[in-house]
Structure formats: C-alpha cells, structure tokens
C-alpha cells in the first residue's frame, strides 16, 4: 500500500530491501531517518572530500549562482597549482575533479550558459594538469575526456557570445599539447552558430597563414583538423580539401576522404577525378601503398564509378580485386551486379579462383566463410602440406565447422595447430593444444580411413617422440585427465 501511495503522490519510491537490515543499501539507510543521517554526514565532514560533496549538494539544492561560484573557486585553486601530482594522490585528485565535472552537468539543468563557461574552464586546465603527471593516461586524463565528450549536452540551451566562444575554442586548441580537443569543434558547432563558426575559421586560418611552412608543428596539425571539422559541419567540400597540401591530396587515403565528401555533395565527376589523381602506387619499396590504403581507395573508387555511370568498369574492378584478395564483400557486390542466372556461373568461377589461390590460409578462410565446406575439405586434403597452424582462430573455427561432415579435414587442421604450438613452444596456447588433441582423438573414432595420413595413435606417438620434454603441455593434458 505504501508503494502505491507514493506512486499516486509523485514521491520517489524507496528501493526494495535486499538482504538483512544490516546490509549497506539505500533502503536500509533510509530507515535511519533524515536526522540521524544528517548527524552521521556532519561527523564525516572532517574528511575534505565529503565536506566538499556536502557543500556542493547544498548549493545545488538552493542556490544556482552559489554553486557556480563554488565550482569556479575550486577550479581556480586547482589551476594555480604547479606541483607534481604524486601517484599516491592521483585517485583522490581525479575523484575531486570528477565531482566538479558532474556538478557542472547538474548546474547546466538550471543555467546552461554558466555551466558551459565552467566546463571550458575545466578543459582549459587539462594541459597544465597533465603536465604535472609522469604519464597522461589514467583517471585524471579520463576526467578531461569525459568533460570533452559531455560538453555538447551541457551546451544545449546555452547562449554564449559566439565570438567569445570561438576565441575560447581557438585558445584551447592552441594549448592542446595532448591532442584531445578536436571533437570540441564538432560538439560546439551548433552553439557557435554561423557567426561563431566563421570567426573560428578565420582565426585558425590567420594563425596558419602567419606561420612559415618550415615551422609546421603539432599546433598546425590540430588547427587543420579543426578546420576540416568546421568544413564538414558546413558541408563545404572545397574548404575541407584546401586543408591538405597538394601532394597529400594525391595520396590514396586523402583522395578517398575528399572523394567521399564530393560524392555526398553530388559531385561525382569531381570525386572520380580526385581518386584517379590519388591512385595507389604500384611501385615496390617505401612508396608502395599499404593494403589499408588500397582498400579504402578502392571502395571509394567503386562508388565513384557507379555514381558516374561506369558500372562495367566497376564490375571489372570488383572481380580483379576479388582475384587478388578473395574479398567476400567484393564478390558479393560483383554477383549482385550481374544479370539473373549469370551469378551462379560466376560463383563457380570464384570458387575455382579460391581453390588455386597461392595463399592457403586465405583460400581456406574464404571457402569456410562463404561457405562451401565440401570444397574446403578438398582443399585441405589436397594441400595439407601448406597448412600453417599459426592462425589459431582460423584453425579452430574451420575445424569446428568441418568436424560434423568432414572429420578428417578437421583433424588435419587440429594437428597443424598442435604441431605449431609444440614446435615453437608457444606456452600460452598449451591448454588450447591439449584440448585440440582430445578433440582429434574423439574425431578419430568416426574416421573410417585416414588414407595417406597417420592414424591418431601414430600421430600421438610422433608427438611424444619429438616433444616429450614439453612439461607445460603434459601438465595441461593431465589436467584434462589424459596422459602424454
């Protein structure tokens, strides 16, 4: 009845009691009553952190301006300090800093403009505070990251002067020694508005223009990143492209970035020209494009070809890329673009490509994932000498899929994995290898003919002869109830 009454009057219902009356829980503490709890908290307020929590909570309940002033005073005190923060004090320091971050978020519910100003004050402390640590990673750095990521929610409803806000962001970026504040531009773009965005853009461009090309630094990279974010926010592809030097625009990754935006803006021909200028290098050596660069560029090129009506060229590229990499996404896209019934013949051709693919592991991964388990089994049996047990994920997954209908093929994969582990003494995988040996033993019962391969007993005998001194492996087997 009490719960029902609370619901009808709008009061917050007390959480159900769990455990005994002496268990520390919200329900049990409520039973102590407000007077008793107040006395206990007052007694605990000799602890500086508890005292600060209580003062902030009292201000939050009664006086918005007082809360803002209290937070501001504490941030100013912390910001003035320059002494090293001992590792023993880091957790307490982070706890105090995060308390004020959370109270700023509370303040934003009543005064978003004041809260935004205080959150920027907190972020302005990031670099000097992190400079006081031996390493920036850790709970203190996490507080500044949380402040950065939460500032968009704080800024909702804030009405700052857009020019002043733009100048504050520019100052934060200039002092961003730990490259944390790029996302601020995205978060505060709505609050800046067109006027603030234009001012921030002009400020950053002027700062870059005043610097010699020979003095390019970390700050330049941060400014250019911010300009790209501003360009994206306004949908200005040309401004985005202008932040890259001409030679960078002719690299695969950057040309793909620019082309993506041109495509989104409906400028497909420009996107195609940009990609052609930034085509991956086929030269060997340090200038050769990486797999990641090629893949990113190729994806954008295919979209550009489709958008410009060059479907045939796109199909040729998809097939060529499949033949080179056995990429399943490329093959699926290629098959999707074929006329009805042609896809069946093309799929058979793709499987033939996979069977003769020079890299056994990639061929196996394709046939197992497509899937074509009969073809995967034939691949294993015909190219058993090429099986490499180093890829434990592939070996385990392929064996699991094959063991039901193709136990011999699954066994050969398990054996390759076990032999790799023992030959190279990969101790972290001893437990896995022990389990695989028992799996191979259970599969041996359903294998009617091992053909040219040794049966399970002969395989184990060979292992024992070569690796009897692998005590770690022996121990793992014994833990599973087996012997070696």
C-alpha positions as CSV (number, residue, x, y, z in Angstrom):
1,X,0.0,0.0,0.0
2,X,2.8,2.4,0.8
3,X,4.4,1.9,-2.6
4,X,1.0,2.6,-4.3
5,X,0.5,5.7,-2.3
6,X,4.0,7.0,-3.2
7,X,3.2,6.4,-6.9
8,X,0.0,8.4,-6.8
9,X,1.5,11.4,-4.9
10,X,4.6,11.6,-7.2
11,X,7.1,10.8,-4.5
12,X,10.2,8.8,-5.4
13,X,9.5,5.2,-4.2
14,X,12.1,3.6,-1.9
15,X,14.0,0.8,-3.4
16,X,13.1,-2.7,-2.2
17,X,15.2,-4.0,0.6
18,X,17.6,-6.8,-0.3
19,X,19.5,-8.8,2.3
20,X,19.4,-8.2,6.0
21,X,18.7,-4.9,7.8
22,X,22.5,-4.6,8.4
23,X,23.4,-4.6,4.7
24,X,24.6,-1.3,3.4
25,X,21.8,-0.4,1.0
26,X,19.7,2.7,0.1
27,X,16.6,1.1,1.7
28,X,18.3,0.3,5.0
29,X,19.9,3.8,5.2
30,X,16.5,5.4,4.6
31,X,15.3,3.6,7.8
32,X,17.8,5.5,9.8
33,X,15.9,8.7,9.2
34,X,17.0,12.1,8.0
35,X,18.1,13.4,11.4
36,X,20.4,10.5,12.1
37,X,21.8,10.5,8.6
38,X,22.5,14.3,8.8
39,X,24.3,13.8,12.0
40,X,26.4,11.0,10.6
41,X,27.3,13.1,7.5
42,X,28.2,16.1,9.6
43,X,30.5,13.9,11.6
44,X,32.1,12.6,8.5
45,X,32.6,16.1,7.1
46,X,36.0,16.3,8.7
47,X,37.1,14.5,5.5
48,X,37.8,17.2,2.9
49,X,36.2,15.4,0.0
50,X,33.0,14.5,2.0
51,X,32.8,18.2,3.1
52,X,33.1,19.4,-0.5
53,X,30.4,17.0,-1.7
54,X,28.0,18.1,1.0
55,X,28.6,21.8,0.3
56,X,28.1,21.4,-3.4
57,X,25.0,19.4,-2.8
58,X,23.6,22.1,-0.6
59,X,24.3,24.8,-3.2
60,X,22.8,22.6,-5.9
61,X,19.6,22.4,-4.0
62,X,19.3,26.0,-3.0
63,X,21.5,28.5,-4.9
64,X,22.5,28.2,-8.6
65,X,24.7,31.2,-8.5
66,X,26.4,30.0,-5.3
67,X,27.0,26.6,-6.9
68,X,28.6,28.2,-10.0
69,X,30.8,30.4,-7.7
70,X,31.8,27.4,-5.5
71,X,32.9,25.3,-8.6
72,X,34.7,28.3,-10.1
73,X,36.7,28.9,-6.9
74,X,37.7,25.3,-6.7
75,X,38.8,25.1,-10.3
76,X,40.8,28.3,-9.9
77,X,42.6,26.8,-6.8
78,X,43.5,23.6,-8.7
79,X,44.5,25.6,-11.8
80,X,47.0,27.7,-9.8
81,X,49.0,24.7,-8.6
82,X,52.1,23.6,-10.5
83,X,53.5,20.9,-8.2
84,X,53.8,17.4,-9.3
85,X,50.9,15.1,-8.5
86,X,52.3,12.1,-6.7
87,X,51.0,8.7,-7.9
88,X,49.5,8.1,-4.4
89,X,47.3,11.2,-4.7
90,X,46.1,10.7,-8.3
91,X,43.0,8.7,-7.5
92,X,41.8,11.3,-4.9
93,X,42.7,14.2,-7.2
94,X,40.7,12.6,-10.1
95,X,37.8,11.9,-7.7
96,X,37.6,15.6,-6.7
97,X,38.0,16.8,-10.3
98,X,35.3,14.5,-11.5
99,X,33.0,15.6,-8.7
100,X,33.2,19.2,-10.0
101,X,32.6,18.0,-13.6
102,X,29.4,16.2,-12.5
103,X,28.2,19.3,-10.6
104,X,28.8,21.4,-13.7
105,X,26.5,19.0,-15.5
106,X,24.0,19.4,-12.7
107,X,24.3,23.2,-13.0
108,X,23.5,23.0,-16.7
109,X,20.0,22.0,-15.9
110,X,19.3,25.4,-14.5
111,X,22.0,27.7,-16.1
112,X,23.4,26.2,-19.3
113,X,25.4,29.3,-20.2
114,X,27.2,29.4,-16.8
115,X,27.8,25.6,-17.0
116,X,29.3,25.8,-20.4
117,X,31.7,28.6,-19.3
118,X,32.8,26.4,-16.3
119,X,33.2,23.3,-18.4
120,X,35.5,25.3,-20.7
121,X,37.4,26.4,-17.6
122,X,37.8,22.8,-16.6
123,X,39.1,21.8,-20.1
124,X,41.5,24.8,-20.0
125,X,43.2,23.1,-17.1
126,X,43.8,19.9,-19.0
127,X,47.3,20.5,-20.4
128,X,48.8,22.1,-17.3
129,X,47.3,19.5,-15.1
130,X,48.5,16.6,-17.2
131,X,51.9,18.2,-17.4
132,X,52.1,17.6,-13.6
133,X,51.9,13.8,-14.1
134,X,54.5,11.4,-15.2
135,X,52.0,9.9,-17.7
136,X,48.8,11.4,-19.0
137,X,46.9,8.1,-19.2
138,X,44.9,7.3,-16.2
139,X,41.9,8.5,-14.1
140,X,42.8,12.2,-14.3
141,X,43.1,12.1,-18.1
142,X,39.8,10.3,-18.1
143,X,38.1,13.2,-16.3
144,X,39.1,15.6,-19.0
145,X,38.0,13.1,-21.7
146,X,34.6,12.8,-20.0
147,X,34.3,16.6,-19.9
148,X,35.2,16.9,-23.6
149,X,32.7,14.2,-24.5
150,X,29.9,15.6,-22.3
151,X,30.2,19.3,-23.3
152,X,27.7,19.0,-26.1
153,X,24.9,18.1,-23.6
154,X,26.0,20.9,-21.3
155,X,25.9,23.4,-24.2
156,X,22.3,22.6,-25.1
157,X,20.3,25.8,-24.3
158,X,23.4,27.9,-23.6
159,X,23.5,31.4,-25.1
160,X,27.2,32.5,-25.1
161,X,28.6,35.2,-27.3
162,X,29.6,33.3,-30.4
163,X,32.7,35.3,-31.0
164,X,33.9,34.9,-27.4
165,X,33.1,31.1,-27.6
166,X,35.1,30.8,-30.8
167,X,38.1,32.6,-29.3
168,X,37.9,30.2,-26.3
169,X,37.9,27.2,-28.5
170,X,40.8,28.6,-30.5
171,X,42.8,29.1,-27.3
172,X,42.0,25.5,-26.2
173,X,43.3,24.2,-29.5
174,X,46.5,26.3,-29.3
175,X,47.2,24.8,-25.9
176,X,46.2,21.3,-26.8
177,X,49.5,19.6,-26.1
178,X,47.9,16.2,-25.7
179,X,45.7,16.4,-28.9
180,X,42.5,15.9,-27.0
181,X,40.2,18.7,-28.2
182,X,39.5,18.1,-31.8
183,X,36.0,16.7,-31.1
184,X,35.1,20.0,-29.3
185,X,34.7,21.6,-32.7
186,X,32.0,19.0,-33.6
187,X,30.4,19.3,-30.1
188,X,30.1,23.1,-30.1
189,X,29.3,23.8,-33.7
190,X,25.6,24.2,-33.0
191,X,26.3,26.5,-30.2
192,X,28.8,28.6,-32.2
193,X,26.2,29.1,-35.0
194,X,27.2,30.5,-38.4
195,X,28.8,33.7,-36.9
196,X,31.0,31.8,-34.4
197,X,32.0,29.1,-36.9
198,X,33.1,31.8,-39.4
199,X,35.1,33.6,-36.7
200,X,36.8,30.4,-35.6
201,X,37.6,29.5,-39.2
202,X,39.1,32.9,-39.8
203,X,41.1,32.8,-36.6
204,X,42.6,29.4,-37.4
205,X,43.4,30.3,-41.0
206,X,45.1,33.5,-39.9
207,X,47.2,31.6,-37.4
208,X,48.2,29.1,-40.0
209,X,48.9,31.8,-42.6
210,X,51.2,33.7,-40.2
211,X,53.5,30.7,-39.8
212,X,56.3,29.7,-42.1
213,X,55.8,26.4,-43.9
214,X,59.2,25.3,-42.5
215,X,57.9,25.8,-38.9
216,X,55.0,23.4,-39.3
217,X,54.2,21.9,-35.9
218,X,51.8,19.9,-33.8
219,X,49.6,23.0,-33.5
220,X,49.3,23.3,-37.2
221,X,48.0,19.7,-37.5
222,X,45.5,20.5,-34.7
223,X,44.3,23.7,-36.5
224,X,43.9,21.9,-39.8
225,X,42.0,19.1,-38.1
226,X,39.7,21.7,-36.6
227,X,39.2,23.4,-40.0
228,X,38.3,20.1,-41.5
229,X,35.7,19.6,-38.8
230,X,34.3,23.0,-39.5
231,X,34.2,22.4,-43.2
232,X,32.3,19.1,-42.6
233,X,29.8,20.9,-40.4
234,X,29.0,23.4,-43.1
235,X,29.2,20.9,-45.9
236,X,32.0,22.9,-47.6
237,X,34.0,20.2,-49.5
238,X,36.3,22.7,-51.1
239,X,37.3,24.1,-47.7
240,X,37.9,20.6,-46.5
241,X,40.1,19.8,-49.5
242,X,42.0,23.1,-49.1
243,X,43.4,22.0,-45.7
244,X,45.6,19.4,-47.4
245,X,48.7,20.2,-49.2
246,X,48.6,19.3,-53.0
247,X,50.9,16.4,-52.6
248,X,48.7,14.9,-49.8
249,X,45.6,15.2,-52.0
250,X,47.3,12.8,-54.4
251,X,47.6,10.0,-51.8
252,X,45.1,7.2,-51.6
253,X,43.7,7.8,-48.1
254,X,43.3,11.6,-48.5
255,X,41.9,11.4,-52.0
256,X,39.4,8.8,-50.8
257,X,38.4,11.2,-47.9
258,X,37.9,14.1,-50.3
259,X,36.0,11.9,-52.8
260,X,33.6,10.6,-50.2
261,X,32.6,14.2,-49.4
262,X,32.3,15.1,-53.1
263,X,30.1,12.1,-53.7
264,X,27.8,13.2,-50.8
265,X,27.7,16.6,-52.3
266,X,26.6,15.2,-55.7
267,X,29.9,16.0,-57.4
268,X,30.6,12.5,-58.7
269,X,32.8,13.5,-61.6
270,X,35.0,15.6,-59.3
271,X,35.2,12.6,-57.0
272,X,36.3,10.3,-59.8
273,X,39.0,12.8,-60.9
274,X,40.2,13.2,-57.4
275,X,40.5,9.4,-56.9
276,X,42.3,9.0,-60.2
277,X,44.9,11.6,-59.1
278,X,45.4,9.7,-55.8
279,X,45.6,6.2,-57.2
280,X,47.6,3.7,-55.1
281,X,51.2,3.3,-56.1
282,X,52.2,0.0,-57.6
283,X,55.9,0.7,-57.1
284,X,57.7,-1.5,-54.6
285,X,59.6,-0.1,-51.7
286,X,58.6,2.5,-49.1
287,X,56.3,4.4,-51.6
288,X,54.1,1.3,-52.2
289,X,50.6,1.7,-50.9
290,X,49.6,-0.4,-48.0
291,X,46.6,-2.9,-48.0
292,X,44.6,-0.5,-45.9
293,X,45.2,2.4,-48.3
294,X,44.4,0.3,-51.3
295,X,41.2,-1.0,-49.8
296,X,39.9,2.4,-48.7
297,X,40.7,4.0,-52.0
298,X,39.2,1.1,-54.0
299,X,35.9,1.3,-52.0
300,X,35.6,5.0,-52.8
301,X,36.6,4.4,-56.5
302,X,33.9,1.8,-56.9
303,X,31.2,4.2,-55.5
304,X,32.5,6.9,-57.8
305,X,32.4,4.7,-60.9
306,X,28.8,3.7,-60.0
307,X,27.8,7.3,-59.5
308,X,29.2,8.3,-62.8
309,X,27.6,5.5,-64.8
310,X,30.7,3.4,-65.3
311,X,29.1,0.2,-64.0
312,X,31.0,-2.1,-66.3
313,X,34.3,-0.7,-65.1
314,X,33.2,-1.0,-61.5
315,X,32.4,-4.7,-62.1
316,X,35.8,-5.3,-63.7
317,X,37.5,-3.8,-60.7
318,X,35.4,-5.8,-58.2
319,X,36.4,-9.0,-60.0
320,X,40.0,-8.1,-60.2
321,X,40.1,-7.2,-56.6
322,X,38.4,-10.5,-55.6
323,X,41.0,-12.4,-57.7
324,X,43.8,-10.5,-55.8
325,X,42.4,-10.7,-52.3
326,X,39.5,-13.2,-52.2
327,X,37.4,-10.5,-50.6
328,X,33.9,-11.8,-49.8
329,X,32.3,-8.3,-49.8
330,X,33.8,-7.6,-53.3
331,X,32.5,-10.9,-54.6
332,X,29.0,-10.3,-53.2
333,X,28.9,-6.9,-54.7
334,X,30.1,-8.3,-58.1
335,X,27.4,-11.1,-58.1
336,X,24.7,-8.6,-57.1
337,X,25.6,-6.5,-60.2
338,X,25.2,-9.4,-62.6
339,X,22.1,-10.3,-64.7
340,X,19.8,-13.1,-63.4
341,X,21.3,-16.6,-63.6
342,X,24.8,-15.3,-64.5
343,X,25.6,-15.2,-60.8
344,X,25.6,-19.0,-60.5
345,X,28.3,-19.4,-63.1
346,X,30.3,-16.5,-61.6
347,X,30.1,-18.1,-58.2
348,X,31.6,-21.3,-59.6
349,X,34.4,-19.3,-61.2
350,X,35.1,-17.6,-57.8
351,X,35.4,-20.9,-56.0
352,X,37.8,-22.1,-58.7
353,X,39.9,-19.0,-58.1
354,X,39.9,-19.7,-54.4
355,X,41.0,-23.4,-54.8
356,X,44.1,-22.4,-56.7
357,X,44.8,-19.2,-54.7
358,X,48.5,-19.2,-53.7
359,X,47.9,-18.4,-50.0
360,X,46.4,-21.5,-48.4
361,X,45.1,-19.7,-45.3
362,X,43.2,-17.1,-47.3
363,X,41.7,-19.8,-49.6
364,X,40.6,-21.8,-46.6
365,X,39.1,-18.7,-44.9
366,X,37.1,-17.9,-48.0
367,X,35.7,-21.4,-48.5
368,X,34.8,-21.8,-44.9
369,X,33.1,-18.4,-44.6
370,X,31.3,-18.4,-48.0
371,X,30.6,-21.2,-47.1
372,X,31.5,-24.2,-49.3
373,X,32.5,-26.9,-46.8
374,X,32.9,-29.7,-49.4
375,X,35.4,-27.5,-51.3
376,X,37.1,-26.5,-48.1
377,X,37.6,-30.2,-47.2
378,X,39.0,-31.0,-50.6
379,X,41.4,-28.0,-50.3
380,X,42.7,-29.3,-47.0
381,X,43.2,-32.8,-48.2
382,X,44.9,-31.8,-51.5
383,X,47.2,-29.1,-49.9
384,X,47.7,-30.5,-46.5
385,X,51.4,-29.6,-46.6
386,X,50.6,-25.9,-46.8
387,X,48.5,-25.8,-43.6
388,X,50.0,-23.4,-41.2
389,X,48.9,-23.7,-37.6
390,X,49.9,-20.2,-36.5
391,X,46.5,-18.7,-37.1
392,X,44.7,-20.4,-34.1
393,X,41.5,-18.5,-34.8
394,X,41.2,-19.8,-38.3
395,X,42.2,-23.3,-37.4
396,X,39.7,-23.6,-34.6
397,X,36.8,-22.0,-36.5
398,X,37.4,-24.1,-39.6
399,X,37.8,-27.3,-37.7
400,X,34.6,-26.6,-35.8
401,X,32.6,-26.1,-39.0
402,X,34.1,-29.1,-40.7
403,X,34.1,-31.7,-37.9
404,X,30.5,-32.8,-38.4
405,X,30.7,-33.9,-42.1
406,X,34.4,-33.8,-42.8
407,X,36.2,-35.1,-39.7
408,X,39.5,-36.0,-41.5
409,X,39.8,-32.4,-42.8
410,X,39.0,-31.0,-39.3
411,X,41.6,-33.4,-37.8
412,X,44.3,-32.2,-40.1
413,X,43.7,-28.6,-39.1
414,X,43.8,-29.5,-35.4
415,X,47.0,-31.4,-35.9
416,X,48.6,-28.5,-37.7
417,X,47.7,-26.2,-34.8
418,X,49.0,-28.6,-32.2
419,X,52.3,-29.1,-34.1
420,X,52.8,-25.4,-34.5
421,X,52.3,-24.8,-30.7
422,X,54.7,-27.6,-29.7
423,X,57.3,-27.0,-32.4
424,X,57.7,-23.3,-31.5
425,X,57.0,-23.7,-27.7
426,X,54.0,-21.3,-27.7
427,X,53.3,-21.8,-24.0
428,X,50.2,-19.6,-23.8
429,X,48.5,-22.0,-26.3
430,X,49.4,-25.2,-24.5
431,X,46.0,-25.5,-22.9
432,X,44.3,-25.0,-26.2
433,X,46.6,-27.5,-27.9
434,X,45.7,-30.1,-25.2
435,X,42.0,-29.6,-25.8
436,X,42.6,-29.9,-29.5
437,X,44.4,-33.2,-29.1
438,X,41.5,-34.6,-27.2
439,X,39.1,-33.3,-29.9
440,X,41.3,-35.1,-32.5
441,X,41.1,-38.3,-30.5
442,X,37.3,-38.1,-30.4
443,X,37.1,-37.4,-34.2
444,X,39.4,-40.4,-34.9
445,X,36.6,-42.7,-33.9
446,X,34.4,-41.6,-36.8
447,X,37.1,-41.5,-39.4
448,X,36.9,-44.8,-41.4
449,X,40.0,-44.3,-43.4
450,X,43.0,-42.0,-42.8
451,X,44.3,-42.7,-46.3
452,X,47.8,-41.4,-46.7
453,X,47.8,-39.7,-43.2
454,X,48.8,-41.4,-40.0
455,X,46.0,-42.5,-37.6
456,X,45.6,-40.9,-34.2
457,X,47.8,-43.3,-32.3
458,X,50.7,-42.9,-34.8
459,X,50.3,-39.1,-34.7
460,X,50.4,-39.1,-30.9
461,X,53.5,-41.4,-30.9
462,X,55.3,-38.9,-33.2
463,X,54.3,-36.0,-31.0
464,X,55.6,-37.9,-27.9
465,X,58.9,-38.7,-29.6
466,X,59.5,-35.1,-30.7
467,X,58.1,-33.1,-27.7
468,X,58.2,-35.3,-24.7
469,X,60.1,-32.6,-22.8
470,X,57.3,-30.1,-23.2
471,X,56.3,-30.3,-19.5
472,X,53.8,-27.4,-19.7
473,X,51.8,-29.3,-22.4
474,X,52.0,-32.5,-20.4
475,X,50.6,-30.7,-17.4
476,X,47.7,-29.3,-19.4
477,X,46.8,-32.7,-20.7
478,X,46.9,-34.2,-17.3
479,X,44.6,-31.5,-16.0
480,X,42.1,-32.8,-18.6
481,X,42.5,-36.3,-17.4
482,X,44.8,-37.5,-20.2
483,X,48.4,-38.6,-20.4
484,X,51.2,-37.8,-22.8
